Amino acid sequence: MCNEKTRILEPYGDVNVDLLKDFCQAKGITGHEAGASRVMKKWMEGYVDTIEYDNLGSILGTKKGSGNGPKFAMFGRLDEVGFYVKKIEDSGYIRVVNAGGLWPHVLLAQEVMITTREGKEIYGLISAPAPHGMPAEVMKTVKQLDELFIDIGVCDKKEAEDLGIRIGDMITLVSEFRELANPNYLMAKAWDDRIGAAIATEVVRNLKDVDHLADVVAVGSVQEEVGLRGAKTAAYMVDADVAIALDVTLASDVPDSKFGVPLASGVTLSVMDGSVIGNRELLYCMEDICKELGITFVHDIFMRGGTDSGEIHMTRNGVINMTLSIPARSIHSHRGVVHRKDIADTITLLTEFAKRLNWDMVEKFRCSNR
Ligand SMILES: [Zn+2]
């Protein structure tokens, strides 16, 4: 599965690891993304002309073009999978409800953090039964989410409540950001989908002091994991002529994988998924720019999932749209792995596209189905 690019031990490209780390370490589960949007605001300030929010919390940073150009929006998501507090047992253990789809298989004995209304951060452990004496048939089963509970190290419900914990508090996954032995492989929580928001942010940062016709908008959208909710309102507000959704896709370079794209492919162009068929001319345009810049690319067709594009392209009277993906291993768990090459190449492509976009190109995209 290895190729010469993945064997290179030198870090590939100009990837801002501090920015990536900031995005991934921010705490912001679906429906509670303020921690992540503050990070995006911090990294966009000084690089965009306006920063606005819609009423669900999506953030829109706009770098204005040189005048009367089309509007180009990049959507990256701010949410991450996690939980909300569902119940505090009399014993002080915490029951949870899913925010996004976490498979209980990856959860036992993992560390989590509860953030209270007052902002107090309380560590906990998803309690795991010892295997000693466990019947063989139980050993083979996966516990369901409503069977799991969090141990926060208290003696009863009162002690938990005295810490400020209440129903509906956010619970985030806890893990460190790490460069792995080959520093091109980066391990962290929340790549799904902070990597999208980070890439959109890096593109507007790259456009500082650069002449471009289009208004370029980096959108940090909310609540994708529960049904593309934030993209719907943010896409209406931004009213873009061309929009790209940035999201993760499954990594195919893991044993027994049947879907996805190998890490270090470069740019991943999503032809279609379960929620959208990308604009054909926009796809060809992306391919052409990749070839011109010497960027490697692959196509992705994954019909068992969707992205923000599913809502974006149906906004108002339709938006020219497609999705660019970053392959990620072990998503929807405490730690995923991505590759620097995929991040760097996607940023390079989108920066170039943003510089070039004009009305003739938009017209060509619009006419591709006429
Ligand atoms: Zn996801």
Boltz pocket constraint, residues with backbone or C-beta under 6 A from the ligand:
constraints:
  - pocket:
      binder: B
      contacts: [[A, 192], [A, 225], [A, 331], [A, 332]]
      max_distance: 6.0
